[in-house]
Amino acid sequence: VKVTTIYPEGGEKQLIQVLTGLEIPQGQYPADLGLLCQNVATATAAADAVIDGKPMLERIVTVTGNGVKQPANLLVLLGTPISDLIEQCGGYNQDAARLLLGGPMMGYALSSDANPVIKAANCILVLNHADVASEHEELPCIRCGECARVCPAVLLPQQLQWDLRHGLFDDAAKHGLAACIECACCDLVCPSHIPLTQWFRFGKSEWRILAQEKQAAELARRRFEAREQRLDSIQQSRESQLEEKKRNLQNQQGQQGQQEKIAAALQRVQQRSAQQTLLDTTETPAVDHRDHHSVQDDKA
C-alpha cells in the first residue's frame, strides 16, 4: 500500500492507522488488536538469528546531511566509532556544524564523533551552519493551537507544557503525556519558539521517577499492612492460646478442688471413725454386782 510522505507517517501507530484505519488506544500495543508491525532491520535481524544462528553484531546505518562529503548507507559493526563512518564517507565538509544521532526531528545531538554505533543507531546526520536553526528567545505561549493542529498523536501540547511547567505531572499524565512520540512537529510550528519536545522528554523522565517512587511507597505500604496483619494474627493466636491455658488451668483447679473436697470429706469420715474406735476401746467396762450363783443361774 502506498502511503503519503508526510512526517511522521512512518511511526508505528500512525502507519497502522493509515494502513488499517485502526487507532491504537493509549496504553495498549498493536498486538492487543491482533497486529504486528516490524521494520526491515528488525525482520533482517530476526531472520539472521533464526535461520543462520547469527547474533546481532552489525546493522545498516545511514550517514547523510549537508555536512558530510559522500552520504552513504553503511553496514557497520556495533561499537564502531562514528568518526570511522564519517571517514568512510569522505569526511566532514568545511561548514559542518552539528552531529545528530537519528533524524532531523527526533535526533539527539552528540558531543563527539567518538561515540560508538549502538543497536538503536540507524542514522548519523551531519548538519551545516545553514541547517542549524538560529537560537530564538522563548516567548510566552499565545494559545494559537498550531501545535495541537500538527500533533500526530492528537494531543494538546500547549496544555501538556503548561502542566509540566507548573509541576502538575499527574495532570500531564491524564492529558496523554505517555502518548507523545516526541516527533517535534510542535516545536517546528510554535511561533513562540517554546522547546515543547524538551519539556515532554523532561516530563516523561520525571513521571517515571514519580511512578517508581509511588510504586515503592505502595509496596512499602502493603508490606507494612501485611506485617501489621501478621503481628495481629500472632497476637490473637497468643491470646487465644493464653485463654485456652487459663480455661484448662481453671478446669484443672476445679477438678483439683473437687478432689480436695472429697479427700477432706473422706479424711473427716476417717477421723470420726478413728475417734469412735478410740472411744470404744478406752471406755471402762460396767461391774456386775450380782453373786456368783446368780450368774451361774443366769448362764444355766
C-alpha positions in Angstrom: 0.0 0.0 0.0 1.4 3.4 -1.0 1.3 6.0 1.8 1.8 9.7 1.7 5.2 11.1 2.5 4.1 13.2 5.5 6.2 13.2 8.6 5.8 11.2 10.9 3.9 8.7 8.7 6.5 6.0 9.4 5.7 5.9 13.1 4.2 2.6 14.2 0.8 3.8 15.4 0.5 6.3 12.6 1.4 3.7 10.0 -1.1 1.2 11.4 -3.8 3.8 11.4 -3.1 4.7 7.7 -3.0 1.1 6.6 -5.8 -0.4 8.6 -7.9 2.5 9.9 -7.5 1.2 13.4 -6.2 3.5 16.2 -4.1 2.0 19.0 -5.6 3.2 22.3 -3.3 4.8 24.8 -1.5 2.4 27.0 -2.1 -0.5 24.6 0.1 -2.2 21.9 -0.7 -3.3 18.3 -0.6 -6.9 19.5 -3.7 -6.1 21.6 -5.6 -5.5 18.3 -4.1 -8.6 16.6 -1.5 -6.6 14.7 2.3 -6.8 14.5 4.5 -4.0 13.0 8.2 -4.7 12.3 10.7 -2.6 10.4 13.1 -4.0 7.9 16.1 -4.0 10.2 14.3 -6.0 12.9 13.0 -8.5 10.3 16.5 -9.0 9.0 18.0 -9.4 12.5 15.3 -12.0 13.3 16.0 -13.9 10.1 19.7 -13.9 10.8 19.2 -15.2 14.3 16.6 -17.9 13.5 17.9 -19.1 10.1 21.6 -18.7 10.4 22.0 -18.5 14.2 23.8 -15.2 13.8 23.6 -12.7 16.7 23.0 -9.0 16.1 26.6 -7.8 15.6 26.0 -5.2 12.9 23.4 -3.0 11.3 22.9 -0.7 8.4 23.5 3.0 9.3 22.7 5.9 7.1 25.3 8.7 7.1 23.9 11.8 5.5 23.5 15.5 5.8 25.0 18.6 4.1 27.9 18.5 6.5 29.4 15.2 5.1 31.0 14.9 1.7 29.7 11.5 0.5 26.5 10.4 2.1 26.0 6.6 2.1 24.3 3.6 3.8 27.0 1.5 5.6 26.9 -2.0 7.1 28.6 -1.3 10.4 29.7 -3.5 13.3 28.2 -2.4 16.7 30.8 -0.5 18.7 32.4 1.2 15.7 33.3 4.8 16.4 31.2 7.3 14.5 34.3 9.0 13.3 35.2 5.9 11.3 31.8 6.2 9.5 32.5 9.8 8.7 35.9 9.0 7.4 34.4 6.2 5.2 32.1 8.8 3.7 34.8 11.2 2.8 35.0 13.3 6.0 33.3 16.5 7.0 32.6 19.5 4.9 34.1 22.8 6.0 30.7 24.1 7.2 29.8 21.1 9.3 28.2 22.4 12.5 26.3 19.7 14.3 26.2 15.9 14.6 22.9 14.2 15.3 22.1 10.5 16.2 18.8 10.0 14.4 16.7 12.1 12.1 16.4 15.9 12.0 13.3 16.0 14.1 13.8 13.3 16.7 17.6 13.0 16.7 19.9 13.7 19.6 22.9 16.0 19.4 26.2 14.2 20.0 29.0 16.0 21.8 31.7 14.0 19.9 32.1 11.6 17.0 34.0 9.2 19.3 30.6 7.8 20.4 30.1 4.2 19.2 27.4 2.8 17.0 24.7 1.1 19.1 21.8 -1.1 18.3 19.4 1.9 18.2 21.7 3.9 15.8 20.0 4.0 12.4 21.2 7.4 11.1 24.1 9.7 11.6 23.1 13.2 10.5 25.7 15.9 9.9 24.3 19.4 9.7 26.0 22.5 8.4 25.6 26.1 9.7 22.6 26.8 7.4 20.8 23.7 8.7 21.1 24.6 12.3 18.3 26.9 13.3 19.4 30.1 15.0 18.6 30.3 18.6 15.4 32.3 19.2 14.3 33.7 22.5 11.4 31.7 24.1 8.2 33.7 24.3 5.0 33.1 26.3 2.5 30.7 24.8 -0.2 32.6 22.9 -2.5 29.6 22.7 -2.6 29.7 18.9 -3.3 26.0 18.7 -0.8 25.3 15.9 0.9 22.6 18.0 -2.4 20.8 18.5 -3.2 21.0 14.8 0.1 19.2 13.7 0.3 16.7 16.6 0.1 13.2 15.0 -1.0 11.8 18.4 -3.9 14.2 18.6 -2.7 15.7 21.9 -2.8 19.3 23.3 0.9 20.1 23.5 0.2 23.6 24.9 -1.7 22.1 27.8 0.9 19.5 28.5 3.6 22.1 28.5 1.6 24.2 31.0 1.1 21.2 33.3 4.8 20.3 33.2 5.9 23.9 33.7 3.9 24.1 36.9 4.9 20.6 38.1 1.5 19.1 37.6 2.8 15.7 36.4 -0.4 13.8 37.3 -2.4 16.2 35.2 0.0 15.9 32.3 -0.3 12.1 32.5 -4.1 12.4 32.4 -3.7 14.6 29.3 -1.8 11.9 27.4 1.9 12.7 28.1 2.8 9.0 27.6 1.2 9.1 24.1 3.7 11.7 22.8 6.0 10.2 20.3 8.4 13.2 20.5 8.2 13.9 16.8 9.0 17.6 17.4 6.3 18.8 15.0 5.0 21.1 17.7 8.5 22.7 18.0 8.7 23.4 14.3 5.4 25.3 14.1 5.4 27.1 17.5 5.6 30.8 16.9 6.8 31.4 20.4 9.8 29.1 19.9 8.9 27.0 23.0 11.0 23.8 23.2 7.9 21.6 23.7 9.6 18.3 22.9 12.3 19.0 25.6 9.5 19.7 28.1 7.8 16.4 27.2 11.1 14.4 27.5 11.7 16.1 30.8 8.1 15.4 31.9 8.3 11.7 31.0 11.6 11.2 32.9 10.1 12.9 36.0 6.9 11.0 35.7 8.8 7.7 35.5 10.7 8.7 38.7 7.5 9.7 40.4 5.8 6.4 39.3 8.7 4.4 40.7 8.5 6.3 43.9 4.8 5.7 44.1 5.3 2.0 43.4 7.9 1.8 46.1 5.7 3.6 48.5 2.8 1.3 47.6 4.9 -1.7 48.1 6.1 -0.4 51.4 2.5 0.3 52.5 1.5 -3.3 51.5 4.5 -4.7 53.3 3.6 -2.7 56.4 0.0 -3.7 56.3 1.0 -7.3 55.8 3.4 -7.1 58.8 0.7 -5.5 61.0 -1.8 -8.1 59.9 0.8 -10.9 60.6 1.6 -9.4 64.1 -2.1 -9.1 64.9 -2.6 -12.7 63.9 0.3 -13.7 66.1 -1.1 -11.7 68.9 -4.6 -13.1 68.5 -3.1 -16.6 68.4 -1.1 -16.0 71.6 -4.2 -14.5 73.3 -6.2 -17.5 72.2 -3.6 -19.9 73.5 -3.4 -18.0 76.7 -7.2 -18.1 77.2 -7.1 -21.8 76.4 -4.4 -22.3 79.0 -6.4 -20.3 81.5 -9.5 -22.4 80.9 -7.5 -25.6 81.2 -5.9 -24.4 84.4 -9.3 -23.3 85.8 -10.7 -26.7 84.9 -7.7 -28.4 86.5 -8.1 -26.3 89.6 -11.8 -27.0 89.7 -11.2 -30.7 89.4 -8.3 -30.5 92.0 -10.6 -28.5 94.3 -13.3 -31.1 94.0 -10.9 -33.9 94.6 -9.5 -32.0 97.6 -13.1 -31.6 99.0 -13.7 -35.3 98.5 -10.4 -36.1 100.2 -11.2 -33.8 103.0 -14.6 -35.4 103.5 -13.1 -38.9 103.4 -10.5 -37.7 105.9 -13.2 -36.3 108.2 -15.1 -39.6 108.0 -11.9 -41.5 108.7 -11.1 -39.2 111.6 -14.6 -39.6 113.0 -14.3 -43.4 112.6 -10.9 -43.4 114.4 -12.3 -41.2 117.2 -15.2 -43.5 117.6 -13.0 -46.6 117.7 -10.8 -44.8 120.2 -13.7 -44.1 122.4 -14.9 -47.6 122.2 -11.6 -49.0 123.3 -10.9 -46.6 126.1 -14.4 -46.8 127.7 -14.5 -48.5 131.3 -16.5 -51.8 131.3 -19.6 -52.0 133.7 -19.1 -54.1 137.1 -21.7 -56.8 137.7 -22.5 -56.8 141.4 -24.6 -60.0 141.4 -23.3 -63.1 143.3 -21.7 -66.0 141.6 -24.6 -68.3 141.9 -26.9 -65.8 140.4 -24.6 -65.6 137.5 -24.4 -69.3 137.1 -28.2 -69.5 137.3 -28.4 -66.9 134.6 -26.0 -68.9 132.5 -28.0 -72.1 133.1 
